[in-house]
Amino acid sequence: MIQSASTPEARGASSPGRDLFRWALPIVAALVAFAVDIGTPRGVVDGYLYVMAVFACVWVKDVRAALYAATALMVPMVAGYFLSTGDVPLGVALANRVAGTLVTWAAALLVWQSALLEARYHQAVEREEMWRGSLRHLNHERATLLGWLRGDLAREIGSLGWRLAQHLGKRPPEAEPGTGLAELRERIAELQTEVARRAAELSDADDGGAGPAIALRRHLERFRQRSGLSVFVRGEANLATIPPPALALGQRVVLAALDNITRHACAERVHIEFRREESFLALTIADDGTGFTESARERLQRGTLAGLDQHLLELGGLLTVDRAVPHGFKVYARVPLAVG
């Protein structure tokens, strides 16, 4: 809704002193026009000069200033008709006066529409700025939540599942896990799946609804810019033949491995390869980082990659962490193409 009063939203904020000065312009123009009107013979000017007062309203910070001025000018225009002298017939003078009135009101409508368009333009600009600010805030919140889902929460749940698996592995072979522990393990697996699903939904929204292949390319490009590492990708053309569900799961593996590289590897280069091997998507992510140790592999398996190895194993796939040549880590995964 366009405001008709003099408001900051309509035509910009201004001080009372400045508003008074701006109103003085059309007032002075009206006085000058009235003086010329009564000082000249009837039929010479006949109110046409009053249009100057209307056009002077473009400086007034009020959308309807020209309409107010045109209304107020009716008084001096009528007075000028009776106060002017001359030999022109009254009918001709009256016709000229009416024509001057119509010109004045036409100018008033023109100035009013111009002010209205200006007000709408400023409101559109303000709304666009508000929308852009809200969108930036929303994207920041989404990125923060996505980082928390893929980072801290995923690692905590994965670490808990890994510790539970270690605990169950230390039990005697003949001992059966309690019902509570089995249910807890199932619940941890459900939570990992739910976290991955929510992260995928946020990631798709962040990429404007792009497909998994395009989203993965954008993630790799952002990783290059954010980390400053040299990333070499091979077999990217094979992504076009991979079903979206399998590609989305492969993307989880790639992002988890890249997250570990930025946190612990101290690497300079990363090599990623995509291959289609029969009914599998084969992924290899290798870095030239600080080297491979058993403690580092254990930390990786219960950290960013926690749960993914077991999940792929249940689907008929595979995930391994091994030594890269000449040094660093190499993550290898086989994702079934028939994953749902």
C-alpha positions as CSV (number, residue, x, y, z in Angstrom):
1,M,0.0,0.0,0.0
2,I,1.4,3.4,-1.0
3,Q,1.3,6.0,1.7
4,S,0.0,9.4,0.8
5,A,1.4,11.4,3.7
6,S,4.9,12.7,4.0
7,T,6.6,9.7,5.5
8,P,10.2,8.3,5.3
9,E,8.8,5.2,3.7
10,A,7.1,7.1,0.9
11,R,9.7,9.6,-0.3
12,G,12.6,9.6,2.1
13,A,13.1,11.1,5.6
14,S,13.4,14.9,6.0
15,S,13.5,17.4,8.8
16,P,10.6,19.8,9.5
17,G,12.7,22.8,8.6
18,R,13.6,21.4,5.2
19,D,10.0,20.5,4.6
20,L,8.9,24.1,5.4
21,F,11.5,25.4,2.9
22,R,10.3,23.1,0.2
23,W,6.7,24.2,0.7
24,A,7.9,27.8,0.4
25,L,8.7,27.2,-3.2
26,P,5.2,26.6,-4.5
27,I,3.8,29.3,-2.1
28,V,6.2,31.9,-3.6
29,A,5.4,30.7,-7.1
30,A,1.7,31.0,-6.4
31,L,2.1,34.6,-5.0
32,V,4.2,35.6,-8.1
33,A,1.5,34.1,-10.4
34,F,-1.3,35.9,-8.5
35,A,0.6,39.2,-8.7
36,V,1.1,38.9,-12.5
37,D,-2.5,37.8,-12.9
38,I,-4.0,40.9,-11.3
39,G,-1.4,43.2,-12.7
40,T,-2.1,42.3,-16.3
41,P,-5.3,43.0,-18.3
42,R,-8.0,40.4,-18.3
43,G,-7.5,37.7,-21.0
44,V,-3.7,38.1,-21.1
45,V,-2.6,35.5,-18.5
46,D,-5.9,34.2,-17.1
47,G,-4.4,31.8,-14.6
48,Y,-1.9,29.9,-16.8
49,L,1.1,31.0,-14.6
50,Y,-0.3,29.1,-11.6
51,V,1.0,25.9,-13.1
52,M,4.5,27.0,-11.9
53,A,3.3,26.5,-8.3
54,V,2.2,23.0,-9.1
55,F,5.5,22.0,-10.7
56,A,7.3,23.5,-7.7
57,C,5.7,20.7,-5.7
58,V,8.1,18.2,-7.0
59,W,10.5,19.3,-4.3
60,V,8.0,18.7,-1.5
61,K,8.3,15.3,0.3
62,D,4.6,14.6,0.1
63,V,3.0,12.4,-2.6
64,R,-0.2,14.5,-2.8
65,A,1.5,17.9,-2.5
66,A,0.6,18.8,-6.1
67,L,-3.1,18.0,-5.5
68,Y,-3.2,20.1,-2.3
69,A,-1.6,23.0,-4.2
70,A,-4.0,22.7,-7.1
71,T,-6.9,22.8,-4.7
72,A,-5.5,25.8,-2.9
73,L,-4.8,27.6,-6.1
74,M,-8.5,27.8,-7.0
75,V,-8.9,30.7,-4.5
76,P,-6.4,33.1,-6.2
77,M,-7.5,32.0,-9.7
78,V,-11.1,32.9,-8.9
79,A,-10.0,36.1,-7.2
80,G,-7.8,37.0,-10.2
81,Y,-10.7,36.7,-12.5
82,F,-12.6,39.4,-10.7
83,L,-9.6,41.6,-9.8
84,S,-8.2,41.8,-13.3
85,T,-9.3,44.6,-15.6
86,G,-9.5,45.0,-19.4
87,D,-11.8,45.2,-22.4
88,V,-11.9,41.5,-23.2
89,P,-15.4,40.1,-23.1
90,L,-16.2,38.3,-19.9
91,G,-17.1,35.1,-21.8
92,V,-13.7,34.9,-23.5
93,A,-11.9,35.7,-20.2
94,L,-14.0,33.0,-18.4
95,A,-13.2,30.5,-21.1
96,N,-9.5,31.3,-20.8
97,R,-9.7,31.0,-17.0
98,V,-11.3,27.6,-17.2
99,A,-8.7,26.5,-19.7
100,G,-5.9,27.7,-17.3
101,T,-7.6,25.7,-14.4
102,L,-7.7,22.6,-16.5
103,V,-4.0,23.0,-17.4
104,T,-3.2,23.5,-13.7
105,W,-5.1,20.3,-12.7
106,A,-3.5,18.3,-15.5
107,A,-0.1,19.4,-14.3
108,A,-1.1,18.5,-10.7
109,L,-2.2,15.0,-11.8
110,L,1.1,14.6,-13.7
111,V,3.2,15.6,-10.7
112,W,1.1,13.4,-8.4
113,Q,1.6,10.3,-10.6
114,S,5.3,11.0,-10.9
115,A,5.6,11.2,-7.1
116,L,3.5,8.0,-6.7
117,L,5.8,6.1,-9.1
118,E,8.8,7.4,-7.2
119,A,7.3,6.2,-3.9
120,R,6.6,2.8,-5.3
121,Y,10.1,2.5,-6.6
122,H,11.6,3.3,-3.2
123,Q,9.3,0.9,-1.5
124,A,10.2,-1.8,-4.1
125,V,13.9,-1.2,-3.4
126,E,13.5,-1.4,0.3
127,R,11.5,-4.6,0.1
128,E,14.1,-6.1,-2.2
129,E,16.8,-5.2,0.3
130,M,14.8,-6.7,3.1
131,W,14.3,-9.8,1.1
132,R,18.0,-10.1,0.2
133,G,18.9,-9.6,3.9
134,S,16.4,-12.3,4.9
135,L,17.7,-14.6,2.2
136,R,21.3,-14.1,3.3
137,H,20.3,-14.8,6.9
138,L,18.4,-17.9,5.9
139,N,21.3,-19.2,3.9
140,H,23.7,-18.6,6.8
141,E,21.4,-20.5,9.2
142,R,20.9,-23.3,6.7
143,A,24.7,-23.6,6.2
144,T,25.2,-23.6,10.0
145,L,22.6,-26.3,10.5
146,L,24.0,-28.4,7.6
147,G,27.5,-28.1,9.0
148,W,26.2,-29.2,12.4
149,L,24.3,-32.2,11.0
150,R,27.3,-33.4,8.8
151,G,29.9,-32.5,11.4
152,D,29.4,-32.5,15.1
153,L,26.1,-34.5,15.3
154,A,27.1,-37.1,12.7
155,R,30.5,-37.6,14.5
156,E,28.9,-37.9,17.9
157,I,26.3,-40.4,16.8
158,G,29.0,-42.4,14.8
159,S,31.4,-42.3,17.7
160,L,28.6,-43.6,20.0
161,G,27.8,-46.4,17.6
162,W,31.5,-47.3,17.2
163,R,32.0,-47.5,21.0
164,L,28.9,-49.6,21.3
165,A,30.2,-52.0,18.6
166,Q,33.5,-52.2,20.4
167,H,31.7,-52.9,23.7
168,L,29.7,-55.7,22.1
169,G,32.8,-57.0,20.4
170,K,34.5,-57.5,23.7
171,R,31.8,-59.7,25.1
172,P,32.3,-63.4,25.3
173,P,31.3,-65.2,22.1
174,E,28.6,-67.2,23.9
175,A,27.1,-64.1,25.5
176,E,24.1,-62.6,23.7
177,P,23.7,-58.8,23.7
178,G,20.9,-57.5,26.0
179,T,17.7,-56.3,24.5
180,G,18.4,-52.8,25.6
181,L,21.8,-52.8,23.8
182,A,20.3,-54.2,20.7
183,E,17.6,-51.6,20.7
184,L,20.1,-48.9,21.3
185,R,22.2,-50.0,18.4
186,E,19.1,-50.0,16.1
187,R,18.2,-46.6,17.3
188,I,21.7,-45.3,16.6
189,A,21.5,-46.7,13.0
190,E,18.1,-45.0,12.6
191,L,19.5,-41.7,13.8
192,Q,22.4,-41.9,11.4
193,T,20.0,-42.5,8.5
194,E,17.7,-39.6,9.7
195,V,20.7,-37.2,10.0
196,A,21.9,-38.1,6.5
197,R,18.4,-37.6,5.1
198,R,18.0,-34.2,6.7
199,A,21.5,-33.1,5.6
200,A,20.6,-34.2,2.0
201,E,17.4,-32.2,2.1
202,L,19.2,-29.1,3.3
203,S,21.9,-29.6,0.7
204,D,19.4,-29.9,-2.1
205,A,17.7,-26.7,-0.9
206,D,21.1,-24.9,-0.8
207,D,21.8,-26.0,-4.4
208,G,18.4,-24.7,-5.7
209,G,17.0,-28.2,-6.2
210,A,19.8,-29.3,-8.5
211,G,20.3,-33.0,-9.2
212,P,22.9,-35.0,-7.2
213,A,25.5,-34.8,-10.0
214,I,25.3,-31.0,-10.2
215,A,25.1,-30.7,-6.4
216,L,28.3,-32.8,-6.0
217,R,30.2,-30.7,-8.6
218,R,29.1,-27.5,-6.7
219,H,30.3,-29.0,-3.4
220,L,33.7,-29.9,-4.8
221,E,34.0,-26.4,-6.2
222,R,33.1,-24.8,-2.9
223,F,35.6,-27.2,-1.2
224,R,38.3,-25.9,-3.5
225,Q,37.6,-22.3,-2.7
226,R,37.1,-22.8,1.0
227,S,40.1,-25.1,1.7
228,G,42.6,-23.8,-0.8
229,L,43.6,-27.4,-1.7
230,S,44.3,-28.6,-5.2
231,V,41.5,-31.1,-6.0
232,F,41.9,-33.3,-9.1
233,V,38.8,-35.2,-10.2
234,R,38.8,-38.1,-12.7
235,G,35.8,-39.9,-14.2
236,E,33.4,-37.1,-13.6
237,A,31.6,-38.0,-16.8
238,N,30.6,-41.3,-15.3
239,L,28.3,-39.5,-12.8
240,A,25.7,-38.9,-15.6
241,T,25.1,-42.7,-15.7
242,I,24.7,-43.2,-11.9
243,P,21.1,-43.3,-10.4
244,P,20.4,-40.4,-8.1
245,P,20.0,-42.5,-4.9
246,A,23.4,-44.2,-5.4
247,L,25.0,-40.9,-6.3
248,A,23.6,-39.2,-3.2
249,L,25.1,-41.9,-1.0
250,G,28.4,-41.6,-2.8
251,Q,28.3,-37.9,-2.2
252,R,28.0,-38.6,1.6
253,V,31.2,-40.6,1.4
254,V,33.0,-37.9,-0.6
255,L,32.0,-35.1,1.8
256,A,32.8,-37.2,4.9
257,A,36.3,-37.9,3.5
258,L,36.9,-34.3,2.5
259,D,35.8,-33.2,6.0
260,N,38.4,-35.4,7.5
261,I,41.1,-34.1,5.1
262,T,40.5,-30.5,6.1
263,R,40.5,-31.3,9.8
264,H,43.3,-33.8,10.2
265,A,45.3,-34.6,7.1
266,C,47.4,-31.4,6.6
267,A,47.3,-32.2,2.9
268,E,48.0,-30.1,-0.2
269,R,46.4,-32.2,-2.9
270,V,43.3,-34.4,-3.1
271,H,42.6,-36.9,-5.9
272,I,39.0,-38.1,-6.4
273,E,38.1,-40.7,-8.9
274,F,34.6,-41.9,-10.0
275,R,34.2,-45.3,-11.8
276,R,31.3,-47.5,-12.7
277,E,32.1,-51.1,-12.0
278,E,29.3,-53.3,-13.2
279,S,26.5,-52.7,-10.7
280,F,28.5,-50.4,-8.4
281,L,29.7,-46.8,-8.2
282,A,33.4,-47.0,-7.2
283,L,34.8,-44.0,-5.3
284,T,38.4,-43.3,-4.5
285,I,39.4,-40.2,-2.4
286,A,43.2,-40.0,-1.7
287,D,45.3,-37.2,-0.1
288,D,49.0,-36.5,0.4
289,G,48.6,-35.7,4.0
290,T,50.5,-36.5,7.2
291,G,50.6,-40.2,6.6
292,F,48.8,-43.3,7.6
293,T,48.7,-44.8,11.1
294,E,46.4,-47.3,12.8
295,S,45.4,-44.7,15.4
296,A,44.6,-42.2,12.6
297,R,42.5,-44.8,10.8
298,E,40.7,-45.7,13.9
299,R,39.9,-42.0,14.5
300,L,38.6,-41.6,11.0
301,Q,36.4,-44.7,11.2
302,R,34.7,-43.6,14.4
303,G,34.6,-39.9,13.2
304,T,33.3,-38.6,9.9
305,L,33.0,-42.0,8.3
306,A,31.4,-43.6,11.3
307,G,28.4,-45.6,10.3
308,L,28.9,-45.3,6.5
309,D,31.0,-48.5,6.4
310,Q,28.4,-50.5,8.2
311,H,25.6,-49.0,6.1
312,L,27.3,-49.8,2.8
313,L,28.1,-53.3,4.0
314,E,24.4,-53.9,4.8
315,L,23.5,-52.7,1.3
316,G,26.1,-55.0,-0.3
317,G,28.7,-52.4,-0.8
318,L,32.1,-51.7,0.8
319,L,34.1,-48.9,2.4
320,T,37.8,-49.2,3.4
321,V,40.4,-46.8,4.7
322,D,44.0,-47.6,3.6
323,R,47.4,-46.1,3.0
324,A,47.8,-43.9,0.0
325,V,51.0,-43.9,-2.1
326,P,53.5,-42.5,-1.2
327,H,51.8,-41.2,1.9
328,G,48.4,-40.1,3.2
329,F,45.0,-41.6,3.3
330,K,42.9,-43.4,0.7
331,V,39.2,-44.0,1.1
332,Y,37.7,-46.5,-1.2
333,A,34.0,-47.2,-1.5
334,R,31.7,-49.3,-3.6
335,V,28.1,-48.1,-3.7
336,P,25.5,-50.4,-5.1
337,L,23.6,-48.8,-8.0
338,A,20.4,-50.5,-6.9
339,V,20.3,-48.6,-3.5
340,G,16.8,-47.3,-2.7
